[in-house]
């Protein structure tokens, strides 16, 4: 599957460039995808080298991995460099967890250790793995009865309320999955809990579901002692430098100011294994949890508590300023060197990172080496290509964010598109996600790559064949912003989605004194603008073609491309989402209660959730305000597509 990831990645890339070179465009496309430019051994070597040791951000091993990436890009004729930042990272200093079950059973202290399986080829460096923890977790010691809260979602707490279960003063036990772990801890704290334990339930991750199966290394499932490590920080970038780069000697927020930002939980938390989670569950009494809250068939019956089991949770982290290293490689464009197509992937991992992220890093390095071989055959990209290997992504997209903050104005005016490959290989099938404007681009790219498991069909055919419904197909293909050669179908798809989102809003605000007319009118104006630019693009293609027009009047083509490029940016607002100012896009964004989930019109959605809770005149006025804000940015997108001043 790693070859599929690379081939598809390359197919997408070729859609962005016209070659400035002796050979015709189809020849270079074919070379991009040909096996003559690559060998499995080179990809395997990249992956082995990058994953030989655990390489958490800020570690010596991760610095060594950075040196390897830099060396590979340099040898591939990229103008490459290290761009370092001084970021505030956290590591565990101490952590203990003790369970006091009902009498007569004695207290039990958990080892909090992931077991090494017999014959593990990496056993010699296993002691370099950082103990399991939550990055940026609150330090402290707490003791209280345990309440089982299922996945710790807002709806789960509503269920507990209906059952008459109060989590105030308790330590919650939540199973990992469904929502972002940081939101699990944040939701628990907002409900009055004093601590949070997040475990990997066997039903979800340990082969305890209906399909069963063996756990690693004999199967795909997480072993009983396995732990899902991660960050609980809800923000983006270095928490101490919100909005500006973490350069040496820069201004920083102190710990109290970071806590006041609302982006780090205010209660201690710890990730634990399935085995440890089940031991705690066996000490919880009270009402039996709902059927869909239950675990594997051969496990204990899940009850919600509180108690009588009591846990003592102690976690203390250490924070320090660490040097993180982004690797940047550049091939200058031949015709539009001031337009950037950026390819990204991160390097750091909580442990070895064979899938996340270094299968993606191996793909990125393979892309660089293929570019190098194409250059030797006379190829030059039309636009400048920038390859970026990010550091400290696992902590909260820190490396990429600091770089974007430092280069904000340049990127705002020159970046055409960003493509990211994180986990290039992870189980069967092909998966991609992005902004809706890239539907057509992904479709074209996947139609060029054969399915390695069935050479009689393309990746596109197997991808769509695996969808169970029209809705699955639409959600699977919500993809990334094509600029060059953008088809109006892509723009029209976006308009159709906006209209659908607006209809969904009508249901949400039914019975309330809310006016959707500004939003509906702005979408109509966008459709008119899209029709206009569609005809302009069609005329250019039919009359002379992009290449001939570019040679005769490249400013005309560039002006159309710029309007397409800037239309997506017009959907952003300088102030961003309320309480989450980093997120600037008012049409698509993460859910406030689950950072892993996306929402249409996220600012409006946030305001509606708050208004339904408070049900005050002021809160519903906030909903109307957010509708006006979204209407304004959509209107701005229309003006950009029109290309003229009012």
C-alpha atoms as one frame of an Amber mdcrd trajectory, in Angstrom:
protein
   0.000   0.000   0.000   2.898   2.409   0.413   3.389   2.372  -3.360  -0.305
   3.217  -3.778   0.087   6.163  -1.430   3.098   7.441  -3.343   1.545   6.879
  -6.768  -1.684   8.616  -5.804   0.262  11.459  -4.180   2.254  11.912  -7.371
  -0.842  11.744  -9.538  -2.355  14.572  -7.508   0.819  16.593  -7.841   0.903
  16.318 -11.623  -2.498  17.964 -11.748  -0.940  21.137 -10.342   1.855  21.584
 -12.836   2.421  22.222 -16.487   5.966  21.081 -17.336   8.464  23.693 -18.412
  10.683  21.205 -20.186  11.607  19.483 -23.471   9.186  16.539 -23.129   5.393
  16.825 -23.432   3.231  16.866 -20.308   1.823  13.287 -20.679   5.372  11.905
 -20.835   6.265  13.375 -17.456   2.963  12.217 -16.017   3.768   8.694 -17.095
   7.270   8.905 -15.682   5.845  10.147 -12.391   3.806   6.980 -12.079   6.235
   4.501 -13.608   8.029   1.846 -11.578  11.249   2.681 -13.407  11.807   5.624
 -11.076  11.589   3.706  -7.832  12.484   0.537  -5.993  10.783  -0.993  -2.989
  14.150  -1.208  -1.277  14.572   2.584  -1.147  11.176   3.099   0.475  11.837
   0.298   2.951  15.211   1.822   3.797  13.621   5.200   4.553  11.030   3.607
   6.825  13.536   1.412   8.653  15.966   4.276   9.258  13.274   6.619  10.551
  11.709   4.060  12.916  14.766   2.352  14.345  14.421   4.257  17.645  11.577
   6.006  19.461  11.730   9.661  18.468   9.446  11.920  20.451   9.713  15.653
  19.737  12.702  17.268  21.425  14.661  14.005  21.691  18.117  13.228  20.339
  16.653  10.426  18.221  14.242  12.838  16.571  17.100  15.208  15.849  18.919
  12.308  14.162  15.815  11.583  12.092  15.742  15.245  11.056  19.339  14.962
   9.870  18.400  11.932   7.760  15.483  13.759   6.122  17.701  16.782   5.432
  20.392  14.590   3.899  17.874  12.824   1.643  16.321  16.054   0.390  19.728
  17.629  -0.190  20.884  14.622  -2.196  17.685  14.927  -4.256  18.736  18.412
  -5.439  16.295  20.292  -3.227  17.559  23.531  -1.726  17.115  22.282   1.835
  17.540  23.704   5.310  16.592  23.262   8.949  14.171  25.791  10.417  14.261
  25.541  14.213  11.899  26.842  16.894  12.031  26.907  20.675   8.764  25.274
  21.738   7.286  24.564  25.163   6.945  20.775  25.425   5.949  18.584  28.374
   7.132  15.173  29.548   6.052  13.044  32.522   8.095  13.581  35.694   6.104
  11.187  37.897   2.800   9.329  37.734   1.067   6.824  39.992  -2.355   5.227
  40.023  -3.763   3.242  42.946  -7.156   1.547  43.162  -8.917   0.963  46.468
 -11.656  -1.615  45.812 -14.529  -2.405  48.201 -13.491  -4.527  51.246 -12.084
  -7.061  51.745  -9.884  -6.628  48.658  -6.646  -4.727  49.342  -5.512  -1.603
  47.433  -3.823  -2.226  44.093  -1.084  -0.100  42.530  -0.900  -0.189  38.738
   2.457  -0.648  37.007   1.460   1.671  34.123   3.835  -0.180  31.844   3.425
  -1.475  28.303   4.761  -5.017  28.009   7.431  -6.034  25.513   6.444  -9.162
  23.625   8.917 -12.083  23.293  11.157 -11.677  20.279  10.538  -7.958  19.865
  13.332  -6.824  17.475  13.301  -3.375  19.057  13.631  -4.546  22.656  17.142
  -3.080  22.839  15.786   0.468  22.572  12.453  -0.039  24.348  13.716   1.800
  27.417  13.942   4.965  25.288  10.142   5.070  25.034   8.758   7.861  27.230
   6.331   6.539  29.909   2.668   6.784  28.956   1.173  10.235  29.608  -0.981
  13.031  28.250   1.014  15.969  26.918   0.057  19.257  28.631  -2.032  17.414
  31.253  -2.627  19.286  34.491  -0.210  18.305  37.265  -1.680  17.263  40.602
  -2.876  14.487  42.891  -6.568  13.639  43.289  -8.573  10.915  44.975 -12.224
  10.055  44.479 -14.853   7.484  43.533 -14.920   6.366  39.913 -17.758   7.143
  37.493 -17.870   5.392  34.131 -18.806   7.964  31.436 -18.641   5.865  28.256
 -16.734   8.025  25.688 -17.042  11.199  27.749 -19.128  13.037  25.150 -21.636
  15.766  25.888 -24.432  13.314  25.106 -22.945  10.774  27.519 -23.145  13.292
  30.357 -26.761  14.030  29.415 -27.461  10.308  29.785 -25.817  10.297  33.218
 -27.911  13.306  34.231 -31.048  11.423  33.209 -29.866   8.500  35.357 -29.323
  10.830  38.302 -25.555  10.247  38.334 -23.394  13.206  39.383 -19.673  13.242
  38.529 -18.808  16.137  40.844 -15.829  15.202  43.011 -15.317  11.946  41.094
 -12.601  10.613  38.830 -14.173   9.707  35.503 -13.247   6.613  33.525 -13.786
   7.077  29.776 -13.024   4.752  26.942 -10.883   6.144  24.151 -12.486   6.868
  20.795 -15.335   8.827  19.206 -13.997  12.189  20.392 -10.648  13.862  20.935
  -8.950  12.890  24.218  -8.474  16.546  25.155 -12.231  17.025  24.940 -12.727
  13.987  27.196 -10.672  15.695  29.912 -12.177  19.131  29.261 -15.757  17.839
  29.334 -15.060  15.984  32.590 -13.658  19.098  34.233 -16.613  21.209  33.128
 -18.960  18.710  34.816 -17.146  18.930  38.140 -14.917  15.842  37.932 -11.519
  16.095  39.643  -9.581  13.734  37.362  -9.892  11.672  34.177  -8.654   8.228
  33.150  -8.852   7.302  29.468  -8.524   3.607  28.634  -8.549   1.594  25.411
 -11.584  -0.669  25.594 -11.118  -4.187  24.226 -14.333  -3.894  22.245 -12.943
  -0.946  20.294  -9.226  -1.712  20.084  -8.444  -5.118  21.580 -10.273  -7.599
  19.369 -13.180  -7.822  21.782 -15.788  -6.788  19.205 -18.022  -8.966  17.071
 -15.207  -9.860  14.661 -12.790 -10.854  17.440  -9.210 -11.506  16.433  -5.692
 -11.690  17.834  -3.738  -8.805  19.229  -0.273  -7.636  18.260   2.126  -9.174
  17.284  -0.124 -12.054  16.140  -2.897  -9.785  14.901  -3.888  -6.169  14.353
  -5.423  -5.467  17.764  -3.853  -3.587  20.650  -2.524  -5.911  23.380  -4.079
  -5.745  26.871  -1.245  -3.554  28.198  -1.247  -1.216  25.182  -1.929   2.477
  25.810  -3.038   5.265  23.462  -0.717   8.186  24.240  -1.392  11.717  23.023
  -1.870  15.376  23.789  -4.832  16.929  25.581  -4.070  20.434  24.315  -7.003
  21.777  22.296  -5.164  24.627  20.626  -2.834  24.815  17.656   0.897  25.503
  17.936   3.027  26.310  20.965   0.604  27.081  23.846   2.945  29.792  25.144
   3.111  31.722  21.839  -0.456  31.896  20.471  -0.414  33.768  17.166   3.327
  34.367  16.870   6.342  32.100  16.191   8.346  30.465  18.991  11.650  32.001
  18.043  14.483  32.339  20.537  13.895  35.148  23.047  10.281  35.731  21.968
   7.376  36.799  24.190   5.677  33.905  26.023   2.578  33.355  28.115   3.121
  31.964  31.605   1.375  28.802  32.856  -1.488  30.733  34.432  -2.162  32.575
  31.182  -2.090  29.306  29.219  -4.674  27.822  31.603  -6.855  30.907  31.253
  -6.900  30.397  27.480  -9.196  27.404  27.994  -7.129  25.218  25.672  -5.637
  22.913  28.321  -7.680  20.809  30.780  -7.813  21.982  34.371  -7.874  18.491
  35.899  -5.169  15.769  35.904  -5.596  12.970  33.382  -3.793   9.786  32.428
  -4.126   7.243  29.601  -4.307   3.613  30.747  -4.556   0.195  29.140  -7.550
  -2.043  28.512  -6.420  -4.416  31.268  -6.150  -1.581  33.801  -9.453  -0.107
  32.694 -11.247  -3.423  33.178  -9.777  -3.851  36.646 -11.241  -0.491  37.638
 -14.576  -1.261  35.967 -14.956  -4.369  38.117 -14.980  -2.158  41.232 -17.728
   0.173  40.004 -21.253  -0.404  41.278 -24.499   1.464  40.850 -26.811   1.275
  37.852 -25.989  -0.945  34.889 -24.868   1.115  31.889 -26.888   1.115  28.671
 -26.292  -1.681  26.178 -24.298   0.523  23.790 -22.067   1.537  26.736 -21.096
  -2.090  27.382 -17.773  -3.639  26.380 -16.742  -7.015  24.974 -18.948 -10.043
  25.505 -16.448 -11.844  27.733 -15.712  -8.757  29.848 -17.336  -7.445  33.037
 -20.748  -5.832  33.163 -20.241  -2.081  32.980 -21.900  -0.028  35.701 -21.744
   3.746  36.031 -21.068   4.279  39.778 -20.069   6.462  41.531 -17.703   4.024
  43.220 -17.506   2.201  45.458 -14.057   1.786  43.904 -11.807   4.746  44.652
  -8.715   5.744  42.709  -5.763   7.888  43.702  -4.387   9.550  40.593  -1.128
  11.462  40.691   0.502  13.042  37.673   3.249  15.632  37.567   4.694  16.823
  34.309   7.772  18.838  33.523   7.690  21.579  30.926  10.731  23.011  29.238
  11.676  24.907  26.110  12.943  22.395  23.548  14.460  22.882  20.115  12.224
  21.456  17.388  13.397  21.140  13.796  11.370  21.524  10.623  13.095  20.463
   7.404  12.236  22.598   4.366  13.172  21.677   0.796  12.499  23.841  -2.273
  12.402  23.368  -6.046  11.941  26.763  -7.654   9.207  27.049 -10.259  10.156
  27.925 -13.815   7.128  30.041 -14.780   5.516  31.138 -11.513   8.233  30.933
  -8.890   6.222  33.136  -6.534   3.362  30.613  -6.362   3.912  27.802  -3.849
   2.575  24.251  -3.857   3.385  22.858  -0.407   3.714  19.164   0.459   3.859
  18.325   4.144   4.291  15.495   6.605   5.458  15.347  10.206   8.355  13.287
  11.571   8.011  13.101  15.363   6.249  10.158  17.011   5.216   9.172  20.523
   7.149   5.932  20.071   8.504   4.405  16.836   5.919   5.871  14.456   5.970
   3.199  11.756   2.502   4.169  10.513   1.963   7.613  11.995   3.850   9.473
  10.635   6.831   7.754   9.077   5.008   5.781   6.425   4.100   9.275   5.254
   7.669  10.521   5.680   8.933   7.615   3.579   6.400   8.590   0.899   7.511
  12.225   1.060  11.160  11.270   0.608  10.256   8.991  -2.287   8.424  11.899
  -3.919  11.571  14.017  -3.566  13.723  11.335  -5.163  11.333  10.961  -8.089
  11.371  14.717  -8.597  15.149  14.557  -8.668  15.109  11.886 -11.377  12.605
  13.880 -13.419  14.814  16.960 -13.157  17.677  14.990 -14.686  15.414  14.328
 -17.671  14.713  18.028 -18.151  11.578  18.519 -16.082  10.928  21.733 -14.181
   7.777  22.517 -12.225   5.663  25.422 -13.306   5.253  26.634  -9.724   7.649
  26.420  -6.786   7.366  23.154  -4.839   8.076  23.241  -1.097   8.533  19.974
   0.801   8.049  20.357   4.550   8.871  17.789   7.221   7.317  19.043  10.452
   8.391  18.513  14.055   6.304  18.345  17.274   3.073  17.648  15.395   1.926
  15.151  18.010   1.911  17.864  20.681  -0.529  20.024  18.716   0.669  20.773
  15.161   3.449  22.858  16.652   6.168  22.723  13.998   3.880  23.537  11.078
   2.002  26.211  13.031   5.129  28.075  14.141   6.413  28.064  10.545   3.064
  29.307   9.233   2.981  32.040  11.875   6.482  33.169  10.966   5.684  33.162
   7.235   2.076  34.303   7.518   2.101  37.116   4.965   4.165  35.268   2.370
   1.923  32.208   2.570  -1.241  34.297   2.467  -0.214  35.880  -0.820   1.679
  33.059  -2.525   0.574  29.590  -1.345  -1.594  27.832  -3.915  -2.349  24.555
  -2.120  -1.220  22.288   0.696  -1.155  18.485   0.462  -0.402  16.372   3.526
   0.385  12.663   3.882   0.495  11.559   7.522  -0.263   7.842   7.690   0.435
   6.714   4.132  -0.153   3.061   5.005  -2.705   1.955   7.587  -4.749  -1.115
   6.820  -6.656  -1.870   3.593  -8.299   0.616   1.293  -7.658   4.188   0.216
  -8.764   7.177   2.295  -8.481  10.919   1.778 -10.081  13.976   3.332  -9.905
  17.677   2.619 -11.935  20.733   1.743 -14.666  19.966  -0.817 -13.062  21.913
  -3.651 -10.694  19.028  -4.425 -13.319  16.421  -5.313 -12.458  16.521  -8.990
  -8.696  16.535  -8.418  -8.753  13.430  -6.255 -11.049  11.671  -8.670  -8.706
  12.302 -11.580  -5.646  11.267  -9.574  -7.070   7.989  -8.265  -8.239   7.086
 -11.769  -4.578   6.997 -12.852  -3.372   4.494 -10.249  -4.054   0.748 -10.392
  -5.220  -1.116  -7.303  -2.301  -3.393  -6.267  -4.771  -5.941  -4.892  -6.760
  -6.040  -8.124  -4.936  -4.776 -11.193  -8.132  -4.945 -13.264  -9.388  -1.781
 -11.583  -8.109   1.592 -10.481  -7.849   2.905  -6.950 -10.828   5.116  -7.783
 -12.980   2.109  -8.707 -12.058   0.129  -5.602 -12.453   3.240  -3.408 -15.989
   3.955  -4.577 -16.839   0.276  -4.719 -16.162   0.002  -0.986 -18.733   2.701
  -0.155 -21.988   1.374   1.197 -24.214   4.255   0.224 -24.402   7.507  -1.685
 -23.928   9.337   1.611 -20.744   7.335   2.310 -19.427   8.217  -1.134 -20.080
  11.919  -0.643 -18.459  12.011   2.773 -15.470   9.964   1.604 -14.776  12.300
  -1.300 -14.977  15.589   0.578 -11.634  16.600  -0.593  -8.642  19.549  -0.713
  -8.395  23.677  -3.328  -7.452  23.001  -6.899  -6.285  26.138  -8.662  -4.791
  25.426 -12.049  -7.356  23.893 -14.371 -10.107  24.205 -11.738 -13.405  22.974
 -13.160 -16.665  24.690 -12.411 -18.108  21.376 -11.271 -15.882  21.723  -8.214
 -17.197  25.213  -7.474 -20.769  24.065  -8.062 -20.283  21.137  -5.658 -19.270
  23.639  -2.985 -22.352  25.747  -3.650 -24.581  22.674  -3.437 -23.039  21.874
  -0.054 -23.577  25.412   1.189 -27.227  25.201   0.181 -27.563  21.879   2.002
 -25.933  23.306   5.132 -28.339  26.262   5.019 -31.336  23.902   4.847 -29.981
  21.993   7.841 -29.816  25.282   9.721 -33.498  25.919   9.042 -34.282  22.799
  11.044 -31.934  23.788  13.874 -33.504  27.239  14.346 -37.096  26.238  13.736
 -39.446  28.288  15.904 -36.850  30.916  16.740 -36.791  34.540  15.607 -33.776
  34.043  13.356 -33.430  35.428   9.829 -31.552  33.206   7.358 -32.155  35.528
   4.399 -28.652  37.103   4.475 -27.058  33.657   4.269 -29.360  32.362   1.535
 -28.869  35.525  -0.521 -25.068  35.320  -0.237 -25.123  31.732  -1.524 -27.230
  32.837  -4.511 -24.688  35.551  -5.285 -21.872  33.001  -5.090 -23.664  30.806
  -7.618 -23.926  33.711 -10.047 -20.209  34.465  -9.648 -19.324  30.798 -10.156
 -21.329  30.694 -13.379 -19.490  33.758 -14.644 -16.013  32.368 -14.030 -17.103
  29.010 -15.461 -17.803  30.663 -18.780 -14.475  32.514 -18.675 -12.546  29.288
 -18.068 -14.503  27.452 -20.761 -13.781  30.175 -23.298 -10.052  30.060 -22.591
  -9.908  26.267 -22.896 -12.041  25.953 -25.992 -10.588  28.868 -27.913  -6.868
  28.389 -27.372  -6.136  26.127 -24.405  -4.318  26.963 -21.199  -0.838  26.412
 -22.590  -1.209  28.606 -25.673  -2.930  31.352 -23.706  -0.192  31.160 -21.079
   2.469  31.639 -23.738   0.620  34.580 -25.314  -0.863  36.263 -22.263   0.246
  34.578 -19.051  -1.124  37.453 -16.985  -4.643  36.598 -18.162  -4.338  32.989
 -17.024  -2.658  34.010 -13.788  -5.449  36.478 -13.011  -8.109  33.771 -13.379
  -6.063  31.358 -11.294  -5.583  33.981  -8.596  -9.315  34.539  -8.338  -9.853
  30.797  -7.903  -7.054  30.666  -5.336  -8.364  33.595  -3.310 -12.001  32.469
  -3.344 -11.363  29.817  -0.696  -9.494  32.301   1.498 -12.433  34.665   1.336
 -14.363  32.189   3.510 -12.049  33.039   6.414 -12.502  35.764   9.006  -9.696
  37.621  10.784 -11.271  37.120  14.222 -11.882  33.398  13.697 -14.338  31.301
  15.693 -15.541  32.661  19.021 -13.227  31.384  21.754 -11.133  29.542  19.141
  -9.533  32.372  17.232  -6.927  30.187  15.477  -9.685  28.616  13.357 -10.433
  31.258  10.738 -12.657  29.372   8.266 -16.332  30.114   8.835 -17.686  27.468
   6.434 -15.719  24.401   7.612 -14.071  23.795  10.966 -13.655  21.380  13.883
 -16.470  20.705  16.309 -16.145  22.597  19.580 -16.833  19.418  21.541 -14.695
  17.073  19.429 -11.533  18.323  17.741 -11.524  15.223  15.492 -14.972  15.996
  14.077 -15.751  18.637  11.463 -18.731  20.959  11.272 -20.305  23.053   8.575
 -20.735  26.685   9.633 -18.873  25.936  12.905 -19.346  29.427  14.376 -23.112
  29.206  13.858 -23.160  25.673  15.254 -21.274  26.765  18.389 -23.705  29.636
  18.911 -26.771  27.394  18.463 -25.495  24.852  21.003 -24.929  27.654  23.501
 -28.303  29.251  22.765 -30.170  25.976  23.234 -28.472  25.594  26.606 -29.082
  29.153  27.851 -32.261  29.850  25.838 -31.904  33.575  26.431 -32.634  36.449
  24.060 -28.970  37.443  24.046 -27.770  33.938  23.172 -30.102  33.701  20.168
 -28.980  37.157  19.066 -25.462  35.684  18.977 -26.731  33.038  16.542 -28.043
  35.793  14.281 -24.699  37.607  14.516 -22.829  34.481  13.406 -25.212  34.041
  10.466 -24.386  37.587   9.360 -20.656  36.852   9.674 -20.914  33.753   7.465
 -23.056  35.619   4.938 -20.393  38.320   4.711 -17.515  35.938   3.975 -19.542
  34.093   1.317 -20.300  37.439  -0.292 -16.584  38.230  -0.215 -15.925  34.974
  -2.085 -18.412  36.057  -4.745 -16.649  39.379  -5.180 -13.302  37.613  -5.528
 -14.666  35.345  -8.265 -16.168  38.325 -10.091 -12.735  39.938 -10.042 -13.886
  43.543  -9.951 -14.440  46.245  -7.375 -17.916  47.334  -6.344
